[in-house]
Amino acid sequence: MPLALLTRSLVLVLMAMCNPAFADDANDIDLKLFGENVIQGWDGCSFGLWQRNRDPYNDRYAYVFFAPIPDGEALPAWVKIGDDIIEVSQHDIGSADTGMMEPFRLYRDADNDLTVMMEIFEQSRTDQGIEIADARLTFVQDDKFPFAIRVRGLNGCPAAKADAGMQGAAADPGLVLGQPVGFDSLDSVPAPVLRAIATEATECEPEMTTGYSTAYAISDEMTLWEVPCNLYATHGSSVFAVSWTYHPDHASVLLFPPPPGLNYPDYAGLMNASVDPATATLTSYSLDSGGDCGSFDKFQLVVAEGETVEFKLLEFREKTVCDGVQTDPANFPLVYESR
């Protein structure tokens, strides 16, 4: 039985990788990172694996796999696919005679819809348990393209977890973007970014603009793209999208939330946008034709659930009386400020 499970899972991987139909975004596994929103304050012993470039004590979302160990034996592990928390149980197929963990493990959910293959490449025993310096999880679902992610973690009892979490929260400086890299035409913008704009920001027509675009590195694995949305007589709007180096065929448009109380949906096009890489903030303003009234927004780029980012509204200012007196939009009357 274990060998059959392994064989079937490997066959699924090979079939998916060889089948072009799986390249469609609709067939991607929507793997999400998670944190306290799933583990709910569990601070006992556990077997946890987090994305290799994340730290669960400092980052809000870091875990890929988490199994509580209440009585010396791990419970089924939690993983998050889309909005669903899925329990997966281990099916032993390997052995370790060295007092360490098996170098290969297989997990499946109760419905046999999700398979998680775990490969442990580097591990060592410490006073907290078994620390895993390098491992890989491969997620396989029926009719989905397999998703592999490199992780590290701990199988044990982290006594200093609470203290480390407090120190990490106090020291976390937030996102800092790389310096802007400009491109003279849309030909330099990755095709997945342009496809995402065409499908997720249909109000934008970047092909009708000069095409000048800018890229900002969020991390080694993520890039923020600013692409022209629409061009008007005296000003223009921008649309922002994120791309991933480990998922080169996919990109996603980032939407902007309106001020609370305004009954309109999130939007993609931002007028007169200006990015501050040092603080990962973005400002935008829109003026009446006379330039003496209008609105001003300020947004913060933050880490979001899953391996992505999103914009949070920090403040909204508005001058509704067009009195002929031109004022810096950043000094318009304050309507909303995030607390």
Salt bridges, closest charged atoms under 4 A:
ASP25 OD2 - HIS250 ND1 3.19
ASP28 OD2 - HIS247 NE2 3.27
ASP30 OD1 - LYS32 NZ 3.73
GLU102 OE1 - ARG105 NE 2.78
GLU119 OE2 - ARG136 NE 2.88
ASP134 OD1 - ARG52 NH1 3.79
ASP134 OD2 - ARG150 NH2 2.81
ASP142 OD1 - ARG8 NH2 3.67
GLU305 OE2 - LYS80 NZ 1.67
GLU307 OE1 - ARG54 NH2 2.85
GLU315 OE2 - ARG317 NE 2.69
ASP323 OD1 - LYS319 NZ 2.99
GLU337 OE1 - ARG339 NH2 3.94
